[in-house]
Amino acid sequence: MQIDCDTCAVRGAACSGCVVTVILGMPDYRVEWDDSEFRALKALAGGGLVPPLRLVTALDALDRQAG
């Protein structure tokens, strides 16, 4: 999974509740997590230990509007 905060449609509004900024601060580079890392973060978020990933790409936002 590639996460680029520069392309996140909710950057700023959702940063304080996003696992990326909680763990790394606001990165100035693209973050890459493999499947096992993503599953681990998802499990931690599911247990309430870290916030979930809040990434919303422009494509995701368009899909939500159309659906």
N, C-alpha and C positions, 0 to 999 in steps of 0.2 A: 504494500500500500504506500502510495506517495502522497504526502501532505504538503501543500504549498500554501502557506498562510496568505500570501499575496493575492491568491485567486479565490479566497474564501468570501462568499457573498455576505456573511454575517461578521466579518472581521471588525473588531472593536466592540460591537454589541454583545458578542458571545465569548470573547476571549477569556474573561475572568472565570468562566465555567467550563473551560475546555482542558482536557488532559494534556494537550501539547504545551500550553502556556504554563500549566501547573508544574509539569516536569522539567521543561526546557526553558521557560521564559518565552519571550517573543523571538523565535528563531529568525535569522536573516538568511536562511537557506532552506531548501526543501528537505523535509524529514522523510525518511524511508523506513518502514517497519515491515518485516516479513510476516507471514501468516501466523507463526507461533507467537511472535511479539504482540501482534494485534489481538489474538485470542487471549493472551495474558492480560493485556490492558482492559479488554472487554470484561473479563472475569473480575478484575479489581474494581472496575466501575460498577459492575452488577452487585458487588458486595458493599458498595458505598465507600470504598477506600480512596478512590480518585474520581474526579468528574468524568463523564463520557466525552468522546470526541464530538465536537460541535461543528466540524467542517461541513459547509454547504457550498458546493461549487455552483457556478452559474447554470450548468446543465441540470443539476439537481433542482434548482429553483424553478427552472422552466418546466421540468417534468411535473412538479407539484402544482403549478398553475394550470397546466393542461389537464391534469387528472381530476 
